[in-house]
Amino acid sequence: MDLQLEGKVAIVTGAGRGLGRAAALALAAEGVRVLGVARSQDELRTLAETDPQRIAVRTCDMLDTAAVAALPEAAIAQFGRIDIVVNNAGIAPAGAFVDMDDETWRRVFGVNVFACATLARAAGPHLLAQGSGKIINIASTSGLLGKPTLVAYSSSKGAVLQMTKALAGEWAKHGVQVDAIAPGAYETEAQSAVLESQEILARRLRKIPAGRMGAPEEIGPLVCLLASPASDFVTGAVFVADGGESSKL
């Protein structure tokens, strides 16, 4: 199936590792020119080396509002246009709710919510003017169901899901689609504590009907589909990708 993505331009945040890296590589493989964004220069250098013709990189602290807002112009300067934004960068500090201080809450919402909104708002004028575009927000099943010891993270991802739906309704008439993906457990660095312990891993897998965690590469095709014209009538949707975990009674 030709997704008609050749020549499109995307920004992918949190592209240095995990799901963000997988999304960036999948888009590039479909012919998309990608501006990969992350904090780690080493990770970004490795990403760029995989496809120097299609992937450019830029370091950015997602708590730096001005730097985040400048990303669409950076993509346009590099590639001449902007079509797709994948808001993937996120943090998930764990801990007891009573021990999570105000600064932690501000940091979690700063990266997971405000940076997401800032980047979409900065890209918005370009997408609205051309009458087309895709915003793909990587949320979490924690934003749907909540998770103990991840109250701030769950709250922030819930906010991302509601922002997705509200913005989808506002921009649909302009030809811009806004959707979200809610991943469950994937084999990424964020799950290292689980993956490094056979006992913890076995306990975790018992909760997933599929009997395994997802591979990062499995998120790529869904990102590409939502980035493509094939999904032009899909907006405000939340796609759960968790091996059936959140649907289990």
Order of alpha helices (4+ residues) and beta strands (2+ residues): beta-alpha-beta-alpha-beta-alpha-alpha-beta-alpha-alpha-beta-alpha-alpha-beta-alpha-alpha-alpha-beta
